[in-house]
């Protein structure tokens, strides 16, 4: 019976590798040791009433099968019918078997030990490792025997084997050895053993990774080893990566995930996980941990660098908790909460979540609070930073009340307090609070409230003074704020800049910096560009400081490609062109302005800028500047001096003859040029302006049409102006503008132009048959403003749609 035993039913000895050692008995295997049913050495032998001995588990199973099948209860060996299922433990046999097993296993382990070295053949080493697994699985006490025999360090050495199979088997064996054995786990904590195991996580072969992560999972059940594993550089990073890998085996992914769950017992590991993208453990501890852990996790969250998606996740998970800590915690807790909120508020979506969670009220309270509960300056700076981030989320703060009085951020008291704080604190907080006002003035729904508060509190001059701040961030914030305010309080800002010492010069210096195009330069240009064009004081100061010459050179450099594009290129160029254009608004009052336009041939520059396709504002401003220049042409055109008649001509009329002067401008009847008198006809600008009449941007069309109207205005030869427009194929585009009726301004301007065109009989005759034009003029006559109706009436008379004796406007016929 002993000869037939092959261990085929033993879950711990299913491998031929382990059987190699199992069969090497130092003492013979007695038949009495082997269960007749399992053909295995018995562990718990019991005797039946007929004296036959079996393994307890095996005979109990036999009895159960007999009962379930309805068979007689018989002895499986003799088939003798049994009266009782009573089992009598055979203690003497059991003790004898145990003693025999220990002697043999010790001897077999000793033989296996000799095979655990680098010099042994691969097959022997694999058999030895498998036998160690077999022994450990048979009994927990055997794991002590393996440890006491010094086998664990030898198995660890096998991790350095050149054989992949041996390395995998060694990892598997170590896992079996440490399962449910804390002492063996502690043994692996010594030296660099764990570091060696971690290295296998990054091996190319999936089997080695699988065995390594399974071993680490077992080791991670020990608190000591949790800290050890986490201390190994890259261990947590690799494990986190494995949990999100789509190429790893599912079993490996699950083991990596469970290992990380065990590692969460160590606070430092939780931090590392958060750093490597596994934030949930940190968030859980922040929500559910004891106070000291919450504080630690909040403080660490404030140090993390998070991407925007993660900020949104964190804001949703712990935003409310952090806000509660910020409201009611001690100073240390409030600081940790503020720093964490600062990290997660800098994303638009996460900021909106925090607003929903009620962050505004405690933030504003922290900023404005005085007395023993007030925050120290360094924390007020963080509060101001958070508020700046929140305000720049794009929410409508006009409709978000907070606090017991249901104030909003743009309530007059709140804005006044912000302005007061800006004037009475340090640069860092000033900068952030100015950024808050920048955000509030960016929105059309809130800017009016901020403007009203600034005006009522008389804060304009103090805000302008920040332009000279030495801190670049503070200066940038102030310039951006003033730029946002300038469309709404341009006169006040212009007065403050005119009356100040140095602020306007500081803006010019910022623009003049030869550093490419910075955000600060774009903002400074934007601020100057929005100041009222008719403010002669500002224009004179810019002339005196040579600002226009510098700005013109910048425009030319951009056009010639000397300044490369940045994200601020478009607003920078638009602002520069608008600054240059302001000189064309004061031509009648400022001789130096005319000299500047001539010296730098600004008319030619603006004509060139008309072709800035895609830059609508540049085209619009350039067309308006050309309108202003063209209006001045009739004042600058030099009329030729007629020679005095000779003696004969003065006595005898028959000798007199009108001299013929050539080279005169057909439009202005004098000596014209683009550079000296800004004549659009001489400058060949008409075709380019006509080309803009079908622009998609209505403001560009308005500006282009206004410039063309100077060719048929009073003070010029209107008939020649009409001819010039005809030659440029400009009549039909002007009629099309009238027909499209895109804006009231355009209709008024188009009606005026069409009336001038219809004074030419050929055009009037042709247009009279166009029912669409007549209908458009009738519509303007019926629904336009007073002046438009007058002009439309005159136009309709030209095409005989209204009789000349119409008495509707008797005092204004013509």
matplotlib code that plots the C-alpha trace (Angstrom):
import matplotlib.pyplot as plt

x = [0.0, 2.9, 4.2, 1.0, 1.1, 1.9, 0.4, -1.9, -4.7, -2.6, -3.2, 0.2, 2.1, 0.7, 4.1, 6.7, 9.2, 8.1, 7.7, 11.4, 12.2, 9.0, 10.1, 13.6, 12.6, 15.3, 13.2, 10.9, 7.2, 5.1, 1.8, 0.1, 0.9, -1.1, -4.9, -6.4, -8.8, -6.5, -3.3, -1.6, 0.2, -2.5, -2.6, -5.6, -6.0, -9.2, -10.2, -13.6, -15.3, -13.8, -10.3, -9.6, -7.8, -8.5, -7.9, -10.7, -11.8, -11.8, -13.9, -16.4, -16.8, -17.3, -20.1, -21.8, -21.8, -23.3, -26.1, -26.9, -27.0, -29.0, -26.3, -25.5, -22.9, -19.9, -16.1, -14.6, -11.7, -13.4, -16.9, -18.1, -21.3, -20.9, -23.3, -21.9, -20.2, -18.3, -14.6, -11.9, -8.8, -5.7, -3.4, -0.5, -0.4, -0.9, 2.1, 4.2, 3.3, 4.1, 7.5, 8.3, 7.1, 9.3, 12.4, 11.8, 10.9, 14.0, 16.1, 14.3, 14.6, 18.3, 18.6, 16.6, 18.8, 21.8, 20.2, 19.4, 22.6, 23.7, 25.8, 22.9, 21.3, 18.1, 15.9, 17.2, 16.7, 13.2, 12.4, 13.9, 11.8, 8.7, 9.3, 9.7, 6.3, 4.8, 6.2, 4.9, 1.4, 1.2, 1.5, 1.9, 4.4, 6.6, 7.1, 8.9, 11.0, 11.9, 12.9, 14.9, 16.7, 17.9, 16.2, 14.6, 17.9, 18.8, 15.4, 16.0, 19.4, 17.6, 16.0, 19.4, 19.4, 20.0, 17.1, 13.7, 12.0, 14.0, 13.3, 9.6, 9.6, 11.6, 9.1, 6.2, 8.0, 8.6, 4.9, 4.0, 6.6, 5.2, 1.5, -0.1, 3.3, 4.3, 7.8, 8.7, 7.4, 9.6, 12.6, 12.0, 11.9, 15.6, 18.2, 17.3, 15.0, 11.9, 13.7, 14.8, 11.1, 9.9, 12.4, 10.5, 7.4, 9.1, 10.4, 9.3, 8.0, 4.4, 4.9, 7.6, 5.5, 2.5, 4.6, 6.3, 3.0, 1.4, 4.4, 4.1, 0.5, 1.3, 4.1, 1.8, -0.4, 2.3, 2.3, 6.1, 6.4, 3.9, 6.2, 9.2, 7.5, 6.4, 9.9, 11.3, 11.7, 9.1, 7.3, 4.0, 4.3, 4.7, 1.8, -0.5, 0.5, -0.3, -3.9, -4.7, -2.9, -4.9, -2.1, -1.7, -3.4, -6.6, -5.3, -2.2, -4.2, -6.4, -3.4, -1.7, -5.0, -5.3, -1.6, -2.2, -5.2, -3.0, -0.3, -2.9, -2.3, 0.8, 0.2, 3.3, 2.1, -1.2, 0.7, 2.8, -0.4, -1.9, 1.3, 1.1, -2.6, -4.4, -6.1, -9.1, -7.2, -6.1, -9.7, -11.2, -8.8, -9.5, -13.2, -13.2, -9.9, -9.2, -8.6, -4.8, -5.0, -7.5, -5.1, -2.2, -4.1, -5.4, -1.9, -0.5, -3.3, -2.2, 1.3, 0.2, 0.3, -3.0, -4.3, -7.6, -9.6, -8.3, -9.1, -12.7, -12.8, -11.3, -13.5, -16.6, -15.3, -13.9, -14.6, -17.4, -15.3, -12.4, -14.7, -16.1, -12.5, -11.7, -14.7, -14.5, -11.1, -8.1, -5.5, -3.4, -6.4, -7.6, -4.2, -4.2, -7.7, -6.9, -3.8, -5.7, -8.5, -5.9, -4.7, -8.1, -9.7, -7.5, -9.6, -12.9, -15.0, -13.6, -14.1, -17.8, -18.1, -16.6, -18.9, -21.8, -20.4, -20.5, -16.9, -17.6, -18.9, -16.0, -13.5, -14.9, -15.1, -11.5, -10.4, -12.3, -12.2, -10.4, -9.6, -8.3, -9.9, -8.4, -6.0, -2.3, -1.2, 0.3, -3.1, -5.0, -2.8, -4.0, -7.6, -7.2, -5.6, -8.5, -11.0, -9.2, -9.4, -13.0, -13.9, -12.2, -14.5, -16.9, -19.9, -22.4, -21.5, -24.3, -26.8, -24.9, -25.8, -23.9, -23.8, -26.6, -27.2, -27.3, -24.6, -23.0, -19.3, -20.4, -22.5, -21.3, -20.1, -18.1, -16.4, -15.7, -14.1, -12.0, -10.8, -10.1, -8.1, -6.2, -5.0, -4.0, -2.2, 1.0, 1.8, 1.0, -2.5, -3.0, -2.1, -4.6, -7.4, -6.8, -7.1, -10.5, -11.6, -10.2, -12.4, -15.5, -14.9, -14.5, -18.2, -20.8, -23.3, -20.9, -18.7, -21.3, -21.6, -17.8, -17.5, -20.2, -18.4, -15.1, -16.6, -18.5, -15.5, -13.1, -10.7, -9.7, -6.5, -5.3, -5.9, -4.0, -1.0, -0.4, 0.8, 4.2, 4.4, 7.9, 6.3, 5.5, 2.5, 0.9, 1.5, 0.0, -3.1, -3.6, -3.2, -5.6, -8.2, -7.8, -8.1, -11.4, -12.6, -11.6, -14.7, -16.9, -15.0, -12.6, -12.9, -12.1, -9.1, -7.8, -8.2, -6.3, -3.5, -3.3, -3.0, -0.6, 3.1, 4.6, 1.8, 1.3, 5.1, 5.1, 2.6, 4.6, 7.8, 6.0, 4.9, 8.4, 10.1, 11.8, 10.8, 8.5, 4.9, 4.0, 0.6, 1.5, 2.3, -0.9, -2.9, -1.0, -1.7, -5.4, -5.7, -4.3, -6.3, -9.6, -9.0, -11.3, -9.9, -11.0, -9.0, -6.5, -4.5, -3.7, -2.8, -0.5, 1.3, 1.8, 3.1, 5.5, 6.9, 7.4, 5.0, 3.4, 6.7, 7.5, 4.0, 4.2, 7.6, 6.0, 3.2, 5.6, 7.8, 4.8, 3.7, 7.2, 7.4, 10.2, 8.1, 6.9, 3.4, 2.4, -1.0, -1.1, -0.2, -3.8, -4.9, -1.4, -1.6, -5.3, -4.4, -1.3, -3.3, -6.0, -3.4, -1.9, -5.4, -6.1, -3.7, -6.2, -8.9, -7.0, -5.7, -7.6, -6.3, -2.7, -0.2, 2.2, -0.3, -0.4, 3.4, 3.5, 1.1, 3.2, 6.6, 5.5, 3.2, 0.4, -2.2, -0.2, 0.2, -3.6, -4.3, -1.9, -3.6, -7.0, -5.8, -5.2, -7.7, -8.9, -8.2, -11.5, -10.7, -7.5, -9.5, -12.2, -9.9, -7.8, -10.8, -12.0, -8.5, -8.6, -12.0, -10.5, -7.5, -9.7, -11.9, -8.7, -7.6, -9.8, -8.1, -4.6, -5.0, -3.0, -4.8, -2.6, -1.7, -3.0, -0.5, -1.4, -2.6, -0.2, -0.6, -2.3, -4.6, -5.6, -6.4, -7.6, -9.9, -9.3, -5.8, -6.8, -6.9, -7.5, -4.3, -4.5, -2.9, -2.2, -1.5, -4.4, -6.5, -9.8, -11.5, -10.1, -9.1, -5.7, -2.3, -2.8, -0.8, -1.3, 1.6, 1.1, -2.7, -3.9, -5.9, -7.5, -7.9, -4.3, -3.4, -5.4, -7.3, -10.7, -10.6, -9.5, -12.3, -14.9, -13.6, -14.6, -18.2, -19.1, -17.3, -19.1, -18.4, -20.9, -18.6, -15.9, -18.5, -19.7, -16.1, -15.3, -18.5, -17.8, -14.4, -15.8, -18.4, -15.6, -15.2, -18.7, -19.0, -19.4, -16.2, -15.1, -16.2, -19.1, -19.5, -15.9, -16.3, -19.2, -17.1, -14.2, -16.6, -18.0, -14.5, -13.8, -17.1, -18.3, -21.9, -23.4, -21.7, -23.1, -26.6, -26.2, -25.4, -28.7, -30.7, -29.2, -30.4, -28.0, -27.9, -29.6, -26.2, -25.4, -28.8, -28.4, -25.0, -26.0, -29.1, -26.8, -24.4, -27.1, -28.7, -25.3, -24.9, -28.4, -27.5, -25.8, -28.5, -27.1, -27.1, -30.5, -32.0, -30.5, -31.6, -35.1, -35.9, -34.6, -37.7, -35.6, -33.6, -36.8, -38.4, -35.4, -35.5, -39.3, -38.7, -36.0, -38.3, -41.1, -39.1, -35.8, -34.8, -35.5, -32.3, -32.5, -36.1, -35.0, -32.2, -34.4, -36.9, -34.3, -33.1, -36.6, -37.0, -33.9, -35.6, -39.0, -40.7, -41.7, -42.7, -40.5, -43.4, -43.6, -44.2, -43.4, -40.1, -40.6, -37.7, -35.2, -35.9, -32.9]
y = [0.0, 2.3, 1.7, 2.9, 6.3, 9.1, 12.1, 12.7, 13.8, 16.0, 19.6, 20.4, 17.9, 18.0, 18.9, 16.4, 19.0, 18.6, 14.8, 14.5, 15.3, 13.7, 10.3, 10.6, 9.1, 8.8, 6.3, 3.8, 4.6, 2.1, 0.8, 1.7, 5.4, 5.5, 6.0, 3.2, 5.8, 8.7, 6.8, 9.5, 9.7, 10.3, 13.4, 12.6, 8.8, 7.3, 3.7, 2.0, -0.6, -3.3, -2.1, -0.5, 2.9, 5.8, 9.6, 11.2, 13.5, 10.7, 8.2, 11.0, 11.7, 7.9, 7.7, 10.8, 9.3, 6.0, 7.9, 10.1, 7.2, 5.0, 2.3, 0.1, 1.5, -0.7, -0.5, 0.7, -1.7, -5.0, -4.1, -5.4, -3.8, -1.4, -0.8, 2.6, 5.6, 6.2, 7.2, 6.6, 8.8, 6.8, 9.0, 6.7, 6.2, 10.0, 10.8, 8.2, 9.6, 13.2, 12.2, 10.2, 13.2, 15.7, 13.5, 13.0, 16.6, 17.8, 15.5, 16.4, 20.1, 19.6, 18.0, 20.8, 23.3, 21.9, 22.6, 26.3, 27.8, 29.4, 26.4, 23.9, 22.9, 24.8, 21.7, 20.8, 24.4, 24.5, 21.2, 22.4, 25.6, 23.7, 21.3, 24.2, 25.5, 22.0, 21.8, 25.2, 24.5, 21.3, 23.0, 26.5, 25.1, 24.0, 27.7, 28.1, 25.1, 26.6, 29.9, 28.1, 26.1, 29.3, 28.7, 32.1, 34.0, 31.2, 31.6, 35.4, 34.8, 32.9, 36.2, 37.0, 33.9, 34.2, 31.8, 33.5, 30.3, 30.2, 33.9, 33.4, 30.3, 32.1, 34.9, 32.4, 30.5, 33.6, 34.5, 31.0, 31.2, 34.6, 33.9, 34.2, 34.3, 37.7, 36.5, 35.4, 38.8, 40.6, 38.6, 39.9, 43.5, 43.3, 44.7, 45.4, 42.4, 44.4, 46.8, 43.8, 42.6, 46.1, 46.0, 43.1, 45.3, 47.0, 43.8, 43.2, 39.6, 39.7, 36.5, 38.1, 41.2, 39.1, 37.1, 40.2, 42.1, 39.0, 38.8, 42.5, 42.1, 39.5, 41.7, 44.8, 43.1, 43.9, 47.5, 47.5, 46.4, 49.0, 51.7, 49.8, 49.4, 53.0, 54.2, 52.5, 55.1, 54.5, 51.6, 53.4, 55.1, 51.8, 50.2, 53.1, 52.8, 49.1, 49.7, 51.9, 49.8, 48.2, 45.9, 44.2, 40.9, 41.5, 39.4, 41.6, 44.8, 43.5, 42.5, 45.9, 47.6, 45.6, 46.2, 49.9, 49.6, 47.9, 50.6, 53.2, 52.4, 54.5, 58.3, 58.9, 56.3, 58.1, 61.3, 59.5, 58.0, 61.5, 62.8, 60.1, 60.5, 58.2, 60.9, 59.0, 57.6, 61.2, 62.5, 59.7, 60.4, 64.2, 63.4, 60.6, 60.6, 61.9, 65.6, 65.4, 63.3, 65.7, 68.5, 66.6, 65.6, 69.2, 70.6, 68.1, 68.8, 72.4, 71.4, 69.2, 70.3, 69.1, 69.2, 70.8, 67.6, 66.5, 70.0, 69.6, 66.1, 67.3, 70.4, 68.2, 65.6, 67.8, 71.4, 71.7, 70.1, 72.4, 75.5, 74.3, 73.9, 77.3, 78.8, 77.1, 75.6, 76.9, 79.0, 76.0, 74.2, 77.3, 77.8, 74.2, 74.5, 77.8, 76.4, 73.4, 75.7, 77.8, 74.8, 73.6, 77.0, 78.0, 76.2, 77.7, 74.6, 73.8, 77.5, 77.3, 74.2, 76.1, 79.0, 76.6, 75.2, 78.7, 79.9, 83.6, 84.5, 83.1, 84.5, 88.0, 87.8, 86.7, 89.6, 92.3, 91.0, 93.0, 92.2, 89.1, 86.7, 88.3, 86.3, 87.2, 89.0, 85.8, 84.1, 87.1, 87.0, 83.4, 84.4, 87.2, 84.8, 82.4, 85.2, 86.3, 82.8, 82.4, 85.8, 84.8, 81.7, 83.5, 83.4, 86.2, 87.7, 90.2, 87.5, 85.5, 86.7, 85.7, 86.4, 87.3, 90.6, 88.9, 91.1, 90.4, 90.9, 94.1, 95.5, 99.1, 98.3, 95.3, 97.1, 100.1, 97.7, 96.1, 99.6, 100.6, 97.4, 97.9, 101.3, 100.1, 96.8, 95.3, 94.8, 91.1, 91.5, 94.6, 92.7, 89.9, 92.3, 94.3, 91.0, 90.5, 93.9, 92.9, 89.9, 91.8, 94.5, 92.0, 91.0, 93.4, 92.5, 93.6, 96.4, 99.2, 98.4, 98.5, 101.7, 103.4, 102.4, 103.7, 107.0, 107.4, 106.6, 108.8, 106.0, 106.8, 108.6, 106.0, 103.2, 105.2, 105.5, 101.7, 102.2, 103.2, 100.3, 98.6, 95.1, 93.9, 91.7, 94.6, 97.0, 94.5, 94.0, 97.8, 98.4, 95.6, 97.0, 100.5, 99.1, 97.4, 100.7, 103.0, 102.4, 103.3, 106.2, 107.3, 111.0, 110.4, 108.3, 110.8, 113.6, 111.5, 110.7, 114.3, 115.6, 112.9, 113.1, 110.2, 107.7, 108.4, 108.3, 105.0, 103.6, 104.8, 103.2, 99.9, 99.9, 101.0, 98.0, 95.9, 92.5, 91.1, 91.6, 91.0, 90.9, 94.1, 95.9, 94.7, 96.0, 99.3, 99.8, 98.8, 101.4, 104.2, 103.2, 103.5, 107.0, 109.5, 110.4, 114.0, 114.6, 117.2, 117.2, 113.5, 113.8, 116.8, 115.0, 111.9, 114.3, 116.0, 112.6, 111.3, 108.4, 108.6, 108.2, 105.1, 103.6, 104.2, 102.4, 99.5, 99.2, 99.3, 96.7, 94.3, 94.9, 94.1, 90.9, 92.2, 91.5, 87.9, 86.8, 86.0, 85.4, 89.2, 90.2, 91.0, 93.2, 94.8, 95.8, 96.9, 99.2, 100.6, 101.6, 103.2, 105.2, 106.4, 107.2, 109.6, 112.1, 112.5, 113.8, 117.0, 118.1, 121.4, 122.3, 120.9, 121.9, 119.4, 116.7, 117.7, 117.8, 114.3, 112.9, 114.4, 113.4, 109.8, 109.6, 108.3, 108.5, 105.9, 103.8, 103.7, 102.9, 100.0, 98.9, 98.7, 95.4, 93.8, 91.0, 89.2, 92.2, 94.0, 96.6, 97.6, 98.0, 100.0, 102.3, 102.9, 103.8, 106.2, 107.8, 108.2, 109.9, 112.4, 113.0, 113.4, 115.9, 118.0, 117.9, 120.7, 122.9, 121.9, 122.0, 124.8, 126.9, 128.0, 131.7, 133.2, 135.5, 139.1, 140.2, 142.2, 145.9, 145.1, 142.6, 145.1, 147.8, 145.7, 142.8, 141.1, 140.4, 138.8, 135.0, 132.8, 130.9, 127.1, 125.4, 121.7, 119.2, 120.3, 117.8, 117.3, 116.8, 119.6, 122.0, 122.6, 121.2, 117.8, 114.8, 112.0, 112.8, 116.6, 117.1, 113.5, 113.4, 110.0, 110.3, 111.2, 108.3, 105.8, 104.8, 104.8, 101.2, 99.8, 101.6, 100.5, 96.9, 97.1, 97.9, 94.2, 93.4, 91.0, 93.4, 96.2, 98.6, 98.2, 99.0, 102.1, 103.4, 102.7, 104.4, 107.4, 107.8, 107.5, 110.2, 112.8, 112.6, 113.9, 116.2, 120.0, 121.8, 119.5, 119.2, 116.8, 116.1, 115.0, 113.0, 111.1, 110.5, 109.1, 106.7, 105.6, 104.9, 102.8, 100.9, 102.3, 103.3, 99.8, 98.8, 102.0, 101.3, 97.7, 99.1, 101.1, 98.0, 95.8, 98.1, 96.4, 99.2, 102.6, 104.3, 102.6, 103.5, 107.1, 107.3, 105.4, 107.6, 110.7, 109.2, 108.0, 111.5, 112.9, 110.3, 111.0, 114.6, 113.2, 112.9, 109.7, 107.9, 109.3, 108.1, 104.6, 104.3, 105.6, 102.2, 100.2, 99.6, 98.2, 101.5, 103.5, 101.3, 101.7, 105.4, 105.5, 103.3, 105.8, 108.7, 107.1, 105.6, 107.4, 110.1, 113.7, 114.3, 111.0, 111.8, 115.2, 113.6, 110.7, 113.3, 115.1, 111.8, 110.8, 114.1, 113.3, 110.2, 111.9, 109.9, 113.0, 116.2, 119.2, 121.2, 119.0, 121.1, 118.6, 120.4, 123.8, 125.4, 122.7, 122.0, 121.5]
z = [0.0, 0.7, -2.8, -4.3, -2.6, -5.0, -3.3, -6.2, -3.8, -1.6, -2.4, -1.0, -3.1, -6.6, -8.2, -9.3, -8.1, -4.5, -4.7, -5.6, -2.0, -0.5, -1.8, -0.3, 3.1, 5.7, 7.6, 5.8, 5.2, 7.2, 5.8, 9.0, 8.4, 5.2, 5.0, 2.8, 1.3, 0.5, 0.1, 2.1, 5.4, 8.0, 10.2, 12.3, 12.3, 13.8, 14.3, 13.5, 15.6, 13.5, 14.2, 10.8, 10.8, 8.4, 8.1, 10.0, 7.2, 4.6, 6.7, 7.6, 3.9, 3.3, 5.9, 4.5, 1.0, 2.3, 4.1, 1.1, -1.3, 1.0, 1.1, 4.1, 6.4, 5.8, 6.3, 3.0, 3.4, 4.5, 3.4, 6.8, 7.9, 10.8, 13.6, 14.6, 13.0, 16.2, 15.6, 18.1, 17.8, 17.5, 19.6, 19.8, 16.0, 15.5, 17.7, 16.0, 12.6, 13.7, 15.1, 11.9, 9.8, 11.7, 11.4, 7.7, 6.9, 8.7, 6.7, 3.5, 4.2, 4.8, 1.3, -0.2, 1.5, -0.3, -3.6, -2.8, -4.2, -7.4, -8.3, -8.3, -11.6, -12.4, -12.0, -8.5, -7.4, -8.7, -6.9, -3.7, -3.7, -4.5, -1.7, 0.7, -0.4, 0.1, 3.6, 4.6, 3.2, 5.2, 8.6, 10.0, 12.4, 9.5, 8.6, 11.9, 11.0, 7.6, 9.3, 12.0, 9.3, 7.8, 4.5, 4.1, 3.3, 0.9, -0.9, -1.1, -2.7, -5.5, -6.5, -8.0, -10.2, -13.9, -14.5, -14.9, -13.7, -10.5, -9.8, -10.2, -8.1, -5.4, -5.3, -5.1, -2.3, -0.2, -0.5, 0.8, 3.6, 4.9, 4.6, 8.0, 9.7, 11.1, 12.2, 8.7, 7.4, 9.9, 8.7, 5.1, 6.5, 7.1, 4.7, 1.0, 0.6, 0.0, -2.3, -4.4, -4.5, -5.6, -8.5, -9.9, -10.3, -13.3, -15.0, -18.5, -17.8, -16.5, -14.5, -12.4, -11.8, -10.8, -8.3, -6.9, -6.4, -4.7, -2.3, -1.6, -0.9, 1.8, 3.2, 3.3, 5.9, 8.4, 9.7, 9.9, 6.3, 5.1, 6.2, 4.7, 1.3, 1.2, 1.9, -1.2, -3.9, -6.7, -5.0, -4.6, -8.0, -9.7, -7.8, -8.6, -12.2, -12.2, -10.8, -13.8, -16.4, -19.2, -20.2, -16.8, -15.9, -14.0, -11.0, -10.9, -11.0, -8.1, -6.0, -6.6, -5.6, -2.4, -1.6, -1.8, 0.4, 3.0, 2.6, 3.5, 7.2, 7.0, 6.7, 4.6, 2.1, 1.8, 1.0, -1.6, -3.2, -3.4, -5.0, -7.6, -8.4, -6.0, -3.9, -2.5, 0.6, 1.5, 1.0, 3.0, 5.9, 5.6, 5.9, 8.4, 10.3, 13.8, 14.1, 14.0, 10.8, 9.2, 9.9, 8.5, 5.3, 4.8, 5.2, 2.7, 0.2, 0.3, -0.9, -3.7, -7.4, -8.9, -12.5, -13.2, -13.4, -9.9, -8.5, -9.5, -7.9, -4.7, -4.5, -4.8, -2.3, 0.6, -0.3, 2.2, 5.0, 4.3, 4.4, 7.8, 9.1, 7.8, 9.6, 13.0, 13.5, 15.5, 13.7, 12.7, 11.2, 9.5, 7.9, 6.6, 5.2, 3.6, 1.9, 0.6, -0.7, -2.4, -4.3, -5.5, -6.2, -9.1, -11.7, -13.0, -12.4, -8.9, -7.9, -8.9, -6.7, -3.8, -4.3, -4.2, -1.0, 0.6, 0.5, -0.1, 3.4, 5.4, 2.9, 3.0, 6.8, 7.1, 4.9, 6.7, 10.3, 13.0, 16.6, 18.3, 15.8, 12.7, 10.5, 10.4, 7.2, 5.6, 5.8, 4.7, 1.6, 1.0, 1.6, -1.0, -3.4, -3.1, -3.5, -6.7, -8.1, -7.2, -8.8, -12.0, -12.3, -14.6, -12.2, -12.0, -8.6, -8.9, -8.1, -5.5, -2.0, 1.1, 4.8, 7.2, 5.3, 1.9, 0.5, -2.8, -3.8, -5.7, -2.9, -2.3, 1.3, 0.2, -2.7, -0.4, 2.1, -0.6, -1.7, 1.9, 2.4, -0.9, 0.4, 3.8, 3.4, 1.9, -1.8, -1.8, -0.5, -2.6, -5.7, -5.0, -4.1, -7.3, -9.1, -7.4, -8.8, -12.2, -12.2, -11.1, -13.7, -16.5, -16.3, -17.7, -15.0, -12.2, -13.6, -13.2, -9.4, -9.0, -11.0, -8.9, -5.7, -6.9, -7.9, -4.7, -2.5, -4.5, -5.0, -8.6, -7.8, -5.3, -7.9, -10.6, -8.3, -8.4, -12.0, -10.5, -8.1, -8.2, -7.9, -11.4, -10.4, -8.5, -11.4, -13.9, -11.7, -11.4, -15.1, -16.0, -13.6, -15.0, -18.5, -17.5, -16.0, -18.8, -21.1, -18.1, -16.5, -19.1, -18.3, -14.6, -15.4, -18.0, -15.4, -12.9, -15.3, -16.5, -13.0, -11.7, -11.7, -13.5, -14.0, -17.7, -18.1, -16.4, -18.8, -21.7, -20.3, -19.9, -23.5, -24.6, -23.0, -25.6, -24.2, -26.9, -26.0, -22.4, -20.7, -18.9, -22.1, -23.7, -20.7, -20.7, -24.4, -23.8, -21.0, -23.1, -26.1, -24.1, -22.8, -24.5, -28.0, -27.7, -24.5, -25.8, -22.5, -22.7, -26.4, -25.8, -23.0, -25.3, -28.0, -25.5, -24.2, -27.7, -27.1, -30.5, -32.3, -30.1, -30.7, -34.5, -34.6, -32.7, -35.2, -38.1, -36.5, -36.0, -39.6, -40.8, -38.7, -36.5, -33.4, -33.4, -32.4, -28.9, -27.3, -26.6, -30.2, -31.4, -28.4, -28.4, -32.1, -31.8, -28.8, -30.5, -33.6, -31.5, -29.6, -32.9, -34.2, -31.3, -32.8, -35.8, -33.4, -32.5, -35.9, -35.8, -32.3, -32.3, -35.0, -33.6, -34.4, -38.0, -38.1, -36.6, -39.2, -42.0, -40.6, -40.2, -43.2, -41.0, -43.7, -45.7, -42.6, -41.9, -45.6, -45.3, -42.0, -43.8, -45.3, -41.9, -42.6, -39.5, -37.3, -37.4, -34.8, -36.6, -39.8, -38.1, -36.2, -39.3, -41.4, -38.7, -38.6, -42.3, -42.0, -39.5, -41.7, -44.8, -43.0, -42.4, -46.1, -47.2, -44.6, -45.6, -49.4, -50.9, -53.4, -56.4, -56.6, -59.8, -61.7, -62.0, -65.5, -67.7, -68.8, -72.1, -70.5, -67.9, -70.5, -73.4, -72.3, -75.6, -74.5, -71.2, -71.0, -67.9, -67.1, -67.0, -63.9, -64.1, -61.3, -59.1, -57.0, -58.8, -55.5, -53.5, -56.4, -54.9, -54.4, -52.6, -51.5, -49.2, -47.0, -46.7, -46.9, -46.3, -49.5, -49.8, -53.5, -54.1, -51.7, -53.7, -50.5, -52.2, -53.6, -50.2, -48.4, -50.9, -50.4, -46.7, -47.4, -47.6, -44.4, -42.0, -39.0, -39.1, -37.2, -39.9, -42.6, -40.6, -40.4, -44.0, -45.2, -43.0, -44.5, -48.1, -47.2, -46.8, -50.7, -51.2, -48.2, -48.2, -48.9, -51.7, -55.4, -54.8, -58.5, -58.7, -55.5, -57.0, -60.2, -58.0, -56.3, -59.6, -60.9, -57.8, -58.4, -55.1, -55.9, -55.8, -52.5, -50.9, -52.2, -50.9, -47.4, -47.6, -48.6, -45.9, -43.0, -40.6, -38.0, -37.6, -37.7, -41.0, -42.5, -41.5, -43.0, -46.2, -46.7, -46.5, -49.0, -51.4, -51.4, -52.5, -55.2, -56.6, -57.2, -60.3, -63.0, -64.5, -61.2, -60.3, -63.6, -63.1, -59.5, -60.1, -61.8, -58.8, -56.6, -53.8, -53.4, -53.5, -50.9, -48.6, -49.0, -48.3, -45.2, -44.0, -44.7, -42.6, -39.8, -39.5, -37.1, -37.9, -39.8, -41.7, -42.8, -44.1, -46.1, -47.4, -48.6, -50.6, -52.1, -53.1, -54.9, -56.9, -58.3, -58.6, -55.9, -54.1, -56.0, -55.5, -54.1, -51.1, -48.1, -45.4, -44.5, -46.2, -44.4, -45.3, -49.0, -51.2]

ax = plt.figure().add_subplot(projection="3d")
ax.plot(x, y, z, "-o")
ax.set_aspect("equal")
plt.show()
